[in-house]
């Protein structure tokens, strides 16, 4: 069971990286429009009392998706790009 969950986490992370590569403007933001480190809006710990929106550096997205976070704003029903 743990192996299956790990496989799902890795697959989810790869999907997130693929989406971020092909649709970067759909869910990414640059701080102050300065062209700095690209940030991606995620819903951290969705469906729990600790749920909150975060802007994380794009390289950290796969790790967040791997443990159950979701792309986009919390409660929006939007997976982070209208996909």
PyMOL Python script that loads the backbone (N, CA, C, O; Angstrom):
from pymol import cmd

cmd.read_pdbstr("""\
ATOM      1  N   UNK A   1       0.820  -1.193   0.000  1.00  0.00           N
ATOM      2  CA  UNK A   1       0.000   0.000   0.000  1.00  0.00           C
ATOM      3  C   UNK A   1       0.866   1.259   0.000  1.00  0.00           C
ATOM      4  O   UNK A   1       0.588   2.205  -0.737  1.00  0.00           O
ATOM      5  N   UNK A   2       1.937   1.272   0.842  1.00  0.00           N
ATOM      6  CA  UNK A   2       2.811   2.439   0.881  1.00  0.00           C
ATOM      7  C   UNK A   2       3.471   2.681  -0.471  1.00  0.00           C
ATOM      8  O   UNK A   2       3.633   3.823  -0.903  1.00  0.00           O
ATOM      9  N   UNK A   3       3.849   1.592  -1.130  1.00  0.00           N
ATOM     10  CA  UNK A   3       4.485   1.733  -2.443  1.00  0.00           C
ATOM     11  C   UNK A   3       3.520   2.343  -3.451  1.00  0.00           C
ATOM     12  O   UNK A   3       3.915   3.181  -4.261  1.00  0.00           O
ATOM     13  N   UNK A   4       2.254   1.925  -3.403  1.00  0.00           N
ATOM     14  CA  UNK A   4       1.251   2.478  -4.316  1.00  0.00           C
ATOM     15  C   UNK A   4       1.053   3.964  -4.051  1.00  0.00           C
ATOM     16  O   UNK A   4       0.946   4.747  -4.995  1.00  0.00           O
ATOM     17  N   UNK A   5       1.001   4.366  -2.785  1.00  0.00           N
ATOM     18  CA  UNK A   5       0.839   5.780  -2.450  1.00  0.00           C
ATOM     19  C   UNK A   5       2.046   6.596  -2.894  1.00  0.00           C
ATOM     20  O   UNK A   5       1.898   7.718  -3.380  1.00  0.00           O
ATOM     21  N   UNK A   6       3.236   6.038  -2.728  1.00  0.00           N
ATOM     22  CA  UNK A   6       4.442   6.728  -3.170  1.00  0.00           C
ATOM     23  C   UNK A   6       4.432   6.894  -4.683  1.00  0.00           C
ATOM     24  O   UNK A   6       4.813   7.947  -5.196  1.00  0.00           O
ATOM     25  N   UNK A   7       3.998   5.859  -5.402  1.00  0.00           N
ATOM     26  CA  UNK A   7       3.918   5.923  -6.860  1.00  0.00           C
ATOM     27  C   UNK A   7       2.935   7.004  -7.294  1.00  0.00           C
ATOM     28  O   UNK A   7       3.210   7.758  -8.228  1.00  0.00           O
ATOM     29  N   UNK A   8       1.799   7.082  -6.624  1.00  0.00           N
ATOM     30  CA  UNK A   8       0.811   8.112  -6.942  1.00  0.00           C
ATOM     31  C   UNK A   8       1.404   9.491  -6.667  1.00  0.00           C
ATOM     32  O   UNK A   8       1.210  10.411  -7.461  1.00  0.00           O
ATOM     33  N   UNK A   9       2.120   9.650  -5.561  1.00  0.00           N
ATOM     34  CA  UNK A   9       2.746  10.925  -5.234  1.00  0.00           C
ATOM     35  C   UNK A   9       3.760  11.357  -6.274  1.00  0.00           C
ATOM     36  O   UNK A   9       3.798  12.524  -6.663  1.00  0.00           O
ATOM     37  N   UNK A  10       4.576  10.432  -6.724  1.00  0.00           N
ATOM     38  CA  UNK A  10       5.576  10.731  -7.754  1.00  0.00           C
ATOM     39  C   UNK A  10       4.885  11.097  -9.061  1.00  0.00           C
ATOM     40  O   UNK A  10       5.276  12.060  -9.722  1.00  0.00           O
ATOM     41  N   UNK A  11       3.863  10.337  -9.436  1.00  0.00           N
ATOM     42  CA  UNK A  11       3.128  10.626 -10.680  1.00  0.00           C
ATOM     43  C   UNK A  11       2.471  11.997 -10.604  1.00  0.00           C
ATOM     44  O   UNK A  11       2.482  12.741 -11.585  1.00  0.00           O
ATOM     45  N   UNK A  12       1.900  12.339  -9.458  1.00  0.00           N
ATOM     46  CA  UNK A  12       1.266  13.644  -9.278  1.00  0.00           C
ATOM     47  C   UNK A  12       2.308  14.752  -9.395  1.00  0.00           C
ATOM     48  O   UNK A  12       2.054  15.785 -10.015  1.00  0.00           O
ATOM     49  N   UNK A  13       3.475  14.538  -8.802  1.00  0.00           N
ATOM     50  CA  UNK A  13       4.545  15.519  -8.902  1.00  0.00           C
ATOM     51  C   UNK A  13       4.993  15.728 -10.338  1.00  0.00           C
ATOM     52  O   UNK A  13       5.215  16.861 -10.764  1.00  0.00           O
ATOM     53  N   UNK A  14       5.127  14.647 -11.079  1.00  0.00           N
ATOM     54  CA  UNK A  14       5.522  14.752 -12.490  1.00  0.00           C
ATOM     55  C   UNK A  14       4.455  15.475 -13.303  1.00  0.00           C
ATOM     56  O   UNK A  14       4.782  16.268 -14.186  1.00  0.00           O
ATOM     57  N   UNK A  15       3.190  15.211 -13.016  1.00  0.00           N
ATOM     58  CA  UNK A  15       2.109  15.908 -13.709  1.00  0.00           C
ATOM     59  C   UNK A  15       2.187  17.400 -13.415  1.00  0.00           C
ATOM     60  O   UNK A  15       2.032  18.224 -14.316  1.00  0.00           O
ATOM     61  N   UNK A  16       2.425  17.745 -12.158  1.00  0.00           N
ATOM     62  CA  UNK A  16       2.534  19.159 -11.789  1.00  0.00           C
ATOM     63  C   UNK A  16       3.674  19.846 -12.500  1.00  0.00           C
ATOM     64  O   UNK A  16       3.521  20.971 -12.976  1.00  0.00           O
ATOM     65  N   UNK A  17       4.823  19.186 -12.580  1.00  0.00           N
ATOM     66  CA  UNK A  17       5.962  19.773 -13.282  1.00  0.00           C
ATOM     67  C   UNK A  17       5.653  19.941 -14.765  1.00  0.00           C
ATOM     68  O   UNK A  17       6.031  20.945 -15.370  1.00  0.00           O
ATOM     69  N   UNK A  18       4.964  18.957 -15.353  1.00  0.00           N
ATOM     70  CA  UNK A  18       4.608  19.039 -16.768  1.00  0.00           C
ATOM     71  C   UNK A  18       3.661  20.209 -17.009  1.00  0.00           C
ATOM     72  O   UNK A  18       3.851  20.979 -17.950  1.00  0.00           O
ATOM     73  N   UNK A  19       2.644  20.344 -16.163  1.00  0.00           N
ATOM     74  CA  UNK A  19       1.702  21.457 -16.305  1.00  0.00           C
ATOM     75  C   UNK A  19       2.406  22.795 -16.145  1.00  0.00           C
ATOM     76  O   UNK A  19       2.139  23.733 -16.896  1.00  0.00           O
ATOM     77  N   UNK A  20       3.305  22.889 -15.170  1.00  0.00           N
ATOM     78  CA  UNK A  20       4.032  24.138 -14.951  1.00  0.00           C
ATOM     79  C   UNK A  20       4.920  24.480 -16.155  1.00  0.00           C
ATOM     80  O   UNK A  20       5.113  25.653 -16.474  1.00  0.00           O
ATOM     81  N   UNK A  21       5.453  23.462 -16.812  1.00  0.00           N
ATOM     82  CA  UNK A  21       6.292  23.704 -17.985  1.00  0.00           C
ATOM     83  C   UNK A  21       5.467  24.186 -19.168  1.00  0.00           C
ATOM     84  O   UNK A  21       5.835  25.157 -19.829  1.00  0.00           O
ATOM     85  N   UNK A  22       4.353  23.515 -19.439  1.00  0.00           N
ATOM     86  CA  UNK A  22       3.556  23.833 -20.620  1.00  0.00           C
ATOM     87  C   UNK A  22       2.608  25.006 -20.423  1.00  0.00           C
ATOM     88  O   UNK A  22       2.231  25.657 -21.397  1.00  0.00           O
ATOM     89  N   UNK A  23       2.215  25.289 -19.192  1.00  0.00           N
ATOM     90  CA  UNK A  23       1.258  26.360 -18.925  1.00  0.00           C
ATOM     91  C   UNK A  23       1.764  27.275 -17.804  1.00  0.00           C
ATOM     92  O   UNK A  23       1.043  27.488 -16.829  1.00  0.00           O
ATOM     93  N   UNK A  24       2.966  27.817 -17.911  1.00  0.00           N
ATOM     94  CA  UNK A  24       3.508  28.595 -16.797  1.00  0.00           C
ATOM     95  C   UNK A  24       2.705  29.842 -16.473  1.00  0.00           C
ATOM     96  O   UNK A  24       2.574  30.187 -15.299  1.00  0.00           O
ATOM     97  N   UNK A  25       2.166  30.526 -17.461  1.00  0.00           N
ATOM     98  CA  UNK A  25       1.424  31.758 -17.199  1.00  0.00           C
ATOM     99  C   UNK A  25       0.057  31.487 -16.601  1.00  0.00           C
ATOM    100  O   UNK A  25      -0.560  32.396 -16.047  1.00  0.00           O
ATOM    101  N   UNK A  26      -0.426  30.267 -16.700  1.00  0.00           N
ATOM    102  CA  UNK A  26      -1.757  29.944 -16.212  1.00  0.00           C
ATOM    103  C   UNK A  26      -1.835  29.956 -14.696  1.00  0.00           C
ATOM    104  O   UNK A  26      -2.892  30.258 -14.142  1.00  0.00           O
ATOM    105  N   UNK A  27      -0.749  29.635 -14.012  1.00  0.00           N
ATOM    106  CA  UNK A  27      -0.835  29.573 -12.560  1.00  0.00           C
ATOM    107  C   UNK A  27       0.417  30.059 -11.851  1.00  0.00           C
ATOM    108  O   UNK A  27       0.580  29.827 -10.653  1.00  0.00           O
ATOM    109  N   UNK A  28       1.287  30.720 -12.562  1.00  0.00           N
ATOM    110  CA  UNK A  28       2.522  31.187 -11.939  1.00  0.00           C
ATOM    111  C   UNK A  28       2.510  32.701 -11.827  1.00  0.00           C
ATOM    112  O   UNK A  28       1.886  33.393 -12.632  1.00  0.00           O
ATOM    113  N   UNK A  29       3.200  33.200 -10.828  1.00  0.00           N
ATOM    114  CA  UNK A  29       3.293  34.629 -10.615  1.00  0.00           C
ATOM    115  C   UNK A  29       4.735  34.982 -10.310  1.00  0.00           C
ATOM    116  O   UNK A  29       5.426  34.239  -9.614  1.00  0.00           O
ATOM    117  N   UNK A  30       5.188  36.102 -10.824  1.00  0.00           N
ATOM    118  CA  UNK A  30       6.505  36.611 -10.464  1.00  0.00           C
ATOM    119  C   UNK A  30       6.301  37.696  -9.420  1.00  0.00           C
ATOM    120  O   UNK A  30       5.438  38.556  -9.594  1.00  0.00           O
ATOM    121  N   UNK A  31       7.067  37.677  -8.350  1.00  0.00           N
ATOM    122  CA  UNK A  31       6.891  38.690  -7.314  1.00  0.00           C
ATOM    123  C   UNK A  31       7.141  40.083  -7.862  1.00  0.00           C
ATOM    124  O   UNK A  31       8.171  40.335  -8.486  1.00  0.00           O
ATOM    125  N   UNK A  32       6.208  40.980  -7.632  1.00  0.00           N
ATOM    126  CA  UNK A  32       6.305  42.382  -8.045  1.00  0.00           C
ATOM    127  C   UNK A  32       6.521  42.552  -9.544  1.00  0.00           C
ATOM    128  O   UNK A  32       6.946  43.620  -9.984  1.00  0.00           O
ATOM    129  N   UNK A  33       6.237  41.523 -10.333  1.00  0.00           N
ATOM    130  CA  UNK A  33       6.412  41.620 -11.776  1.00  0.00           C
ATOM    131  C   UNK A  33       7.859  41.867 -12.174  1.00  0.00           C
ATOM    132  O   UNK A  33       8.125  42.320 -13.287  1.00  0.00           O
ATOM    133  N   UNK A  34       8.787  41.577 -11.287  1.00  0.00           N
ATOM    134  CA  UNK A  34      10.185  41.903 -11.528  1.00  0.00           C
ATOM    135  C   UNK A  34      10.928  40.836 -12.307  1.00  0.00           C
ATOM    136  O   UNK A  34      12.105  41.007 -12.626  1.00  0.00           O
ATOM    137  N   UNK A  35      10.252  39.733 -12.617  1.00  0.00           N
ATOM    138  CA  UNK A  35      10.929  38.658 -13.322  1.00  0.00           C
ATOM    139  C   UNK A  35      11.822  37.841 -12.408  1.00  0.00           C
ATOM    140  O   UNK A  35      12.713  37.135 -12.880  1.00  0.00           O
ATOM    141  N   UNK A  36      11.595  37.927 -11.107  1.00  0.00           N
ATOM    142  CA  UNK A  36      12.389  37.170 -10.131  1.00  0.00           C
ATOM    143  C   UNK A  36      12.022  35.703 -10.169  1.00  0.00           C
ATOM    144  O   UNK A  36      11.586  35.191 -11.199  1.00  0.00           O
ATOM    145  N   UNK A  37      12.196  35.040  -9.066  1.00  0.00           N
ATOM    146  CA  UNK A  37      11.877  33.616  -8.964  1.00  0.00           C
ATOM    147  C   UNK A  37      10.385  33.419  -9.202  1.00  0.00           C
ATOM    148  O   UNK A  37       9.549  34.081  -8.588  1.00  0.00           O
ATOM    149  N   UNK A  38      10.070  32.499 -10.102  1.00  0.00           N
ATOM    150  CA  UNK A  38       8.672  32.229 -10.413  1.00  0.00           C
ATOM    151  C   UNK A  38       8.014  31.534  -9.223  1.00  0.00           C
ATOM    152  O   UNK A  38       8.559  30.579  -8.669  1.00  0.00           O
ATOM    153  N   UNK A  39       6.835  32.026  -8.838  1.00  0.00           N
ATOM    154  CA  UNK A  39       6.077  31.456  -7.723  1.00  0.00           C
ATOM    155  C   UNK A  39       4.789  30.856  -8.266  1.00  0.00           C
ATOM    156  O   UNK A  39       4.232  31.343  -9.249  1.00  0.00           O
ATOM    157  N   UNK A  40       4.326  29.802  -7.622  1.00  0.00           N
ATOM    158  CA  UNK A  40       3.109  29.108  -8.031  1.00  0.00           C
ATOM    159  C   UNK A  40       2.161  29.067  -6.840  1.00  0.00           C
ATOM    160  O   UNK A  40       2.567  28.731  -5.727  1.00  0.00           O
ATOM    161  N   UNK A  41       0.891  29.413  -7.078  1.00  0.00           N
ATOM    162  CA  UNK A  41      -0.123  29.394  -6.026  1.00  0.00           C
ATOM    163  C   UNK A  41      -0.600  27.956  -5.834  1.00  0.00           C
ATOM    164  O   UNK A  41      -0.993  27.284  -6.788  1.00  0.00           O
ATOM    165  N   UNK A  42      -0.558  27.498  -4.576  1.00  0.00           N
ATOM    166  CA  UNK A  42      -1.052  26.161  -4.254  1.00  0.00           C
ATOM    167  C   UNK A  42      -1.998  26.246  -3.068  1.00  0.00           C
ATOM    168  O   UNK A  42      -1.975  27.209  -2.302  1.00  0.00           O
ATOM    169  N   UNK A  43      -2.820  25.231  -2.932  1.00  0.00           N
ATOM    170  CA  UNK A  43      -3.647  25.055  -1.745  1.00  0.00           C
ATOM    171  C   UNK A  43      -2.943  24.005  -0.895  1.00  0.00           C
ATOM    172  O   UNK A  43      -2.879  22.832  -1.265  1.00  0.00           O
ATOM    173  N   UNK A  44      -2.414  24.440   0.250  1.00  0.00           N
ATOM    174  CA  UNK A  44      -1.639  23.579   1.142  1.00  0.00           C
ATOM    175  C   UNK A  44      -2.587  22.888   2.118  1.00  0.00           C
ATOM    176  O   UNK A  44      -3.387  23.546   2.784  1.00  0.00           O
ATOM    177  N   UNK A  45      -2.497  21.580   2.200  1.00  0.00           N
ATOM    178  CA  UNK A  45      -3.331  20.742   3.074  1.00  0.00           C
ATOM    179  C   UNK A  45      -4.831  20.967   2.824  1.00  0.00           C
ATOM    180  O   UNK A  45      -5.571  21.271   3.760  1.00  0.00           O
ATOM    181  N   UNK A  46      -5.288  20.820   1.561  1.00  0.00           N
ATOM    182  CA  UNK A  46      -6.702  21.053   1.254  1.00  0.00           C
ATOM    183  C   UNK A  46      -7.617  20.103   2.026  1.00  0.00           C
ATOM    184  O   UNK A  46      -7.299  18.932   2.236  1.00  0.00           O
ATOM    185  N   UNK A  47      -8.762  20.645   2.439  1.00  0.00           N
ATOM    186  CA  UNK A  47      -9.766  19.837   3.122  1.00  0.00           C
ATOM    187  C   UNK A  47      -9.461  19.575   4.586  1.00  0.00           C
ATOM    188  O   UNK A  47     -10.146  18.772   5.219  1.00  0.00           O
ATOM    189  N   UNK A  48      -8.443  20.239   5.144  1.00  0.00           N
ATOM    190  CA  UNK A  48      -8.126  20.077   6.558  1.00  0.00           C
ATOM    191  C   UNK A  48      -8.271  21.424   7.253  1.00  0.00           C
ATOM    192  O   UNK A  48      -8.437  22.453   6.598  1.00  0.00           O
ATOM    193  N   UNK A  49      -8.209  21.413   8.575  1.00  0.00           N
ATOM    194  CA  UNK A  49      -8.299  22.678   9.304  1.00  0.00           C
ATOM    195  C   UNK A  49      -7.043  23.526   9.106  1.00  0.00           C
ATOM    196  O   UNK A  49      -7.050  24.717   9.417  1.00  0.00           O
ATOM    197  N   UNK A  50      -5.976  22.932   8.597  1.00  0.00           N
ATOM    198  CA  UNK A  50      -4.733  23.660   8.327  1.00  0.00           C
ATOM    199  C   UNK A  50      -4.644  24.174   6.891  1.00  0.00           C
ATOM    200  O   UNK A  50      -3.599  24.680   6.482  1.00  0.00           O
ATOM    201  N   UNK A  51      -5.736  24.049   6.116  1.00  0.00           N
ATOM    202  CA  UNK A  51      -5.741  24.477   4.717  1.00  0.00           C
ATOM    203  C   UNK A  51      -5.393  25.964   4.608  1.00  0.00           C
ATOM    204  O   UNK A  51      -5.922  26.801   5.339  1.00  0.00           O
ATOM    205  N   UNK A  52      -4.491  26.263   3.676  1.00  0.00           N
ATOM    206  CA  UNK A  52      -4.159  27.657   3.403  1.00  0.00           C
ATOM    207  C   UNK A  52      -3.515  27.764   2.034  1.00  0.00           C
ATOM    208  O   UNK A  52      -2.955  26.799   1.515  1.00  0.00           O
ATOM    209  N   UNK A  53      -3.604  28.962   1.454  1.00  0.00           N
ATOM    210  CA  UNK A  53      -2.981  29.215   0.162  1.00  0.00           C
ATOM    211  C   UNK A  53      -1.548  29.666   0.387  1.00  0.00           C
ATOM    212  O   UNK A  53      -1.251  30.443   1.294  1.00  0.00           O
ATOM    213  N   UNK A  54      -0.669  29.154  -0.468  1.00  0.00           N
ATOM    214  CA  UNK A  54       0.735  29.534  -0.413  1.00  0.00           C
ATOM    215  C   UNK A  54       1.219  29.871  -1.817  1.00  0.00           C
ATOM    216  O   UNK A  54       0.710  29.336  -2.801  1.00  0.00           O
ATOM    217  N   UNK A  55       2.195  30.751  -1.905  1.00  0.00           N
ATOM    218  CA  UNK A  55       2.944  30.967  -3.133  1.00  0.00           C
ATOM    219  C   UNK A  55       4.310  30.339  -2.892  1.00  0.00           C
ATOM    220  O   UNK A  55       5.067  30.792  -2.033  1.00  0.00           O
ATOM    221  N   UNK A  56       4.621  29.301  -3.651  1.00  0.00           N
ATOM    222  CA  UNK A  56       5.875  28.586  -3.459  1.00  0.00           C
ATOM    223  C   UNK A  56       6.735  28.711  -4.711  1.00  0.00           C
ATOM    224  O   UNK A  56       6.204  28.861  -5.811  1.00  0.00           O
ATOM    225  N   UNK A  57       8.047  28.651  -4.560  1.00  0.00           N
ATOM    226  CA  UNK A  57       8.925  28.671  -5.733  1.00  0.00           C
ATOM    227  C   UNK A  57       8.604  27.487  -6.642  1.00  0.00           C
ATOM    228  O   UNK A  57       8.318  26.391  -6.161  1.00  0.00           O
ATOM    229  N   UNK A  58       8.652  27.706  -7.937  1.00  0.00           N
ATOM    230  CA  UNK A  58       8.267  26.659  -8.882  1.00  0.00           C
ATOM    231  C   UNK A  58       9.016  25.337  -8.676  1.00  0.00           C
ATOM    232  O   UNK A  58       8.415  24.284  -8.888  1.00  0.00           O
ATOM    233  N   UNK A  59      10.304  25.332  -8.272  1.00  0.00           N
ATOM    234  CA  UNK A  59      10.952  24.042  -8.051  1.00  0.00           C
ATOM    235  C   UNK A  59      10.362  23.246  -6.879  1.00  0.00           C
ATOM    236  O   UNK A  59      10.579  22.037  -6.794  1.00  0.00           O
ATOM    237  N   UNK A  60       9.624  23.898  -5.979  1.00  0.00           N
ATOM    238  CA  UNK A  60       9.054  23.213  -4.814  1.00  0.00           C
ATOM    239  C   UNK A  60       7.666  22.633  -5.082  1.00  0.00           C
ATOM    240  O   UNK A  60       7.118  21.924  -4.238  1.00  0.00           O
ATOM    241  N   UNK A  61       7.098  22.929  -6.246  1.00  0.00           N
ATOM    242  CA  UNK A  61       5.729  22.497  -6.539  1.00  0.00           C
ATOM    243  C   UNK A  61       5.593  20.982  -6.525  1.00  0.00           C
ATOM    244  O   UNK A  61       4.640  20.463  -5.946  1.00  0.00           O
ATOM    245  N   UNK A  62       6.516  20.261  -7.145  1.00  0.00           N
ATOM    246  CA  UNK A  62       6.372  18.808  -7.222  1.00  0.00           C
ATOM    247  C   UNK A  62       6.356  18.170  -5.835  1.00  0.00           C
ATOM    248  O   UNK A  62       5.616  17.214  -5.606  1.00  0.00           O
ATOM    249  N   UNK A  63       7.150  18.679  -4.923  1.00  0.00           N
ATOM    250  CA  UNK A  63       7.142  18.154  -3.567  1.00  0.00           C
ATOM    251  C   UNK A  63       5.813  18.374  -2.875  1.00  0.00           C
ATOM    252  O   UNK A  63       5.314  17.489  -2.180  1.00  0.00           O
ATOM    253  N   UNK A  64       5.238  19.556  -3.063  1.00  0.00           N
ATOM    254  CA  UNK A  64       3.932  19.854  -2.460  1.00  0.00           C
ATOM    255  C   UNK A  64       2.835  18.981  -3.073  1.00  0.00           C
ATOM    256  O   UNK A  64       1.991  18.443  -2.357  1.00  0.00           O
ATOM    257  N   UNK A  65       2.851  18.845  -4.385  1.00  0.00           N
ATOM    258  CA  UNK A  65       1.837  18.003  -5.033  1.00  0.00           C
ATOM    259  C   UNK A  65       1.990  16.550  -4.606  1.00  0.00           C
ATOM    260  O   UNK A  65       1.003  15.821  -4.504  1.00  0.00           O
ATOM    261  N   UNK A  66       3.216  16.132  -4.360  1.00  0.00           N
ATOM    262  CA  UNK A  66       3.486  14.758  -3.950  1.00  0.00           C
ATOM    263  C   UNK A  66       2.911  14.401  -2.594  1.00  0.00           C
ATOM    264  O   UNK A  66       2.676  13.224  -2.321  1.00  0.00           O
ATOM    265  N   UNK A  67       2.677  15.391  -1.729  1.00  0.00           N
ATOM    266  CA  UNK A  67       2.080  15.072  -0.434  1.00  0.00           C
ATOM    267  C   UNK A  67       0.643  15.576  -0.306  1.00  0.00           C
ATOM    268  O   UNK A  67       0.127  15.727   0.801  1.00  0.00           O
ATOM    269  N   UNK A  68       0.005  15.833  -1.445  1.00  0.00           N
ATOM    270  CA  UNK A  68      -1.435  16.083  -1.426  1.00  0.00           C
ATOM    271  C   UNK A  68      -1.880  17.508  -1.617  1.00  0.00           C
ATOM    272  O   UNK A  68      -3.083  17.756  -1.698  1.00  0.00           O
ATOM    273  N   UNK A  69      -0.968  18.463  -1.695  1.00  0.00           N
ATOM    274  CA  UNK A  69      -1.379  19.834  -1.967  1.00  0.00           C
ATOM    275  C   UNK A  69      -1.892  19.922  -3.403  1.00  0.00           C
ATOM    276  O   UNK A  69      -1.627  19.037  -4.217  1.00  0.00           O
ATOM    277  N   UNK A  70      -2.624  20.989  -3.711  1.00  0.00           N
ATOM    278  CA  UNK A  70      -3.219  21.142  -5.035  1.00  0.00           C
ATOM    279  C   UNK A  70      -2.834  22.477  -5.643  1.00  0.00           C
ATOM    280  O   UNK A  70      -2.622  23.457  -4.929  1.00  0.00           O
ATOM    281  N   UNK A  71      -2.742  22.512  -6.984  1.00  0.00           N
ATOM    282  CA  UNK A  71      -2.484  23.746  -7.685  1.00  0.00           C
ATOM    283  C   UNK A  71      -3.684  24.666  -7.576  1.00  0.00           C
ATOM    284  O   UNK A  71      -4.823  24.199  -7.565  1.00  0.00           O
ATOM    285  N   UNK A  72      -3.447  25.951  -7.495  1.00  0.00           N
ATOM    286  CA  UNK A  72      -4.515  26.939  -7.495  1.00  0.00           C
ATOM    287  C   UNK A  72      -4.960  27.343  -6.106  1.00  0.00           C
ATOM    288  O   UNK A  72      -4.427  26.884  -5.096  1.00  0.00           O
ATOM    289  N   UNK A  73      -5.953  28.216  -6.087  1.00  0.00           N
ATOM    290  CA  UNK A  73      -6.495  28.737  -4.836  1.00  0.00           C
ATOM    291  C   UNK A  73      -7.327  27.677  -4.125  1.00  0.00           C
ATOM    292  O   UNK A  73      -7.936  26.822  -4.767  1.00  0.00           O
ATOM    293  N   UNK A  74      -7.350  27.737  -2.818  1.00  0.00           N
ATOM    294  CA  UNK A  74      -8.150  26.808  -2.029  1.00  0.00           C
ATOM    295  C   UNK A  74      -9.643  27.065  -2.269  1.00  0.00           C
ATOM    296  O   UNK A  74     -10.084  28.214  -2.311  1.00  0.00           O
ATOM    297  N   UNK A  75     -10.397  26.006  -2.421  1.00  0.00           N
ATOM    298  CA  UNK A  75     -11.842  26.123  -2.566  1.00  0.00           C
ATOM    299  C   UNK A  75     -12.318  26.696  -3.877  1.00  0.00           C
ATOM    300  O   UNK A  75     -13.513  26.939  -4.044  1.00  0.00           O
ATOM    301  N   UNK A  76     -11.408  26.920  -4.822  1.00  0.00           N
ATOM    302  CA  UNK A  76     -11.825  27.523  -6.084  1.00  0.00           C
ATOM    303  C   UNK A  76     -12.360  26.491  -7.066  1.00  0.00           C
ATOM    304  O   UNK A  76     -13.090  26.836  -7.996  1.00  0.00           O
ATOM    305  N   UNK A  77     -11.999  25.224  -6.863  1.00  0.00           N
ATOM    306  CA  UNK A  77     -12.380  24.207  -7.831  1.00  0.00           C
ATOM    307  C   UNK A  77     -11.556  24.293  -9.103  1.00  0.00           C
ATOM    308  O   UNK A  77     -11.730  23.487 -10.017  1.00  0.00           O
ATOM    309  N   UNK A  78     -10.646  25.281  -9.165  1.00  0.00           N
ATOM    310  CA  UNK A  78      -9.796  25.479 -10.321  1.00  0.00           C
ATOM    311  C   UNK A  78      -8.446  24.840 -10.041  1.00  0.00           C
ATOM    312  O   UNK A  78      -7.790  25.214  -9.068  1.00  0.00           O
ATOM    313  N   UNK A  79      -8.005  23.883 -10.863  1.00  0.00           N
ATOM    314  CA  UNK A  79      -6.741  23.200 -10.596  1.00  0.00           C
ATOM    315  C   UNK A  79      -5.516  24.075 -10.888  1.00  0.00           C
ATOM    316  O   UNK A  79      -4.412  23.551 -11.034  1.00  0.00           O
ATOM    317  N   UNK A  80      -5.691  25.369 -10.971  1.00  0.00           N
ATOM    318  CA  UNK A  80      -4.532  26.239 -11.127  1.00  0.00           C
ATOM    319  C   UNK A  80      -4.315  26.722 -12.523  1.00  0.00           C
ATOM    320  O   UNK A  80      -3.229  27.221 -12.817  1.00  0.00           O
ATOM    321  N   UNK A  81      -5.245  26.612 -13.378  1.00  0.00           N
ATOM    322  CA  UNK A  81      -5.066  27.104 -14.730  1.00  0.00           C
ATOM    323  C   UNK A  81      -6.284  26.894 -15.587  1.00  0.00           C
ATOM    324  O   UNK A  81      -6.226  27.059 -16.805  1.00  0.00           O
ATOM    325  N   UNK A  82      -7.377  26.535 -14.974  1.00  0.00           N
ATOM    326  CA  UNK A  82      -8.597  26.333 -15.731  1.00  0.00           C
ATOM    327  C   UNK A  82      -8.569  25.085 -16.588  1.00  0.00           C
ATOM    328  O   UNK A  82      -9.334  24.975 -17.546  1.00  0.00           O
ATOM    329  N   UNK A  83      -7.697  24.141 -16.258  1.00  0.00           N
ATOM    330  CA  UNK A  83      -7.566  22.926 -17.063  1.00  0.00           C
ATOM    331  C   UNK A  83      -8.621  21.928 -16.704  1.00  0.00           C
ATOM    332  O   UNK A  83      -8.666  20.842 -17.282  1.00  0.00           O
TER     333      UNK A  83
END
""", "prot")
cmd.dss("prot")
cmd.show_as("cartoon", "prot")
cmd.util.cbc("prot")
cmd.orient("prot")
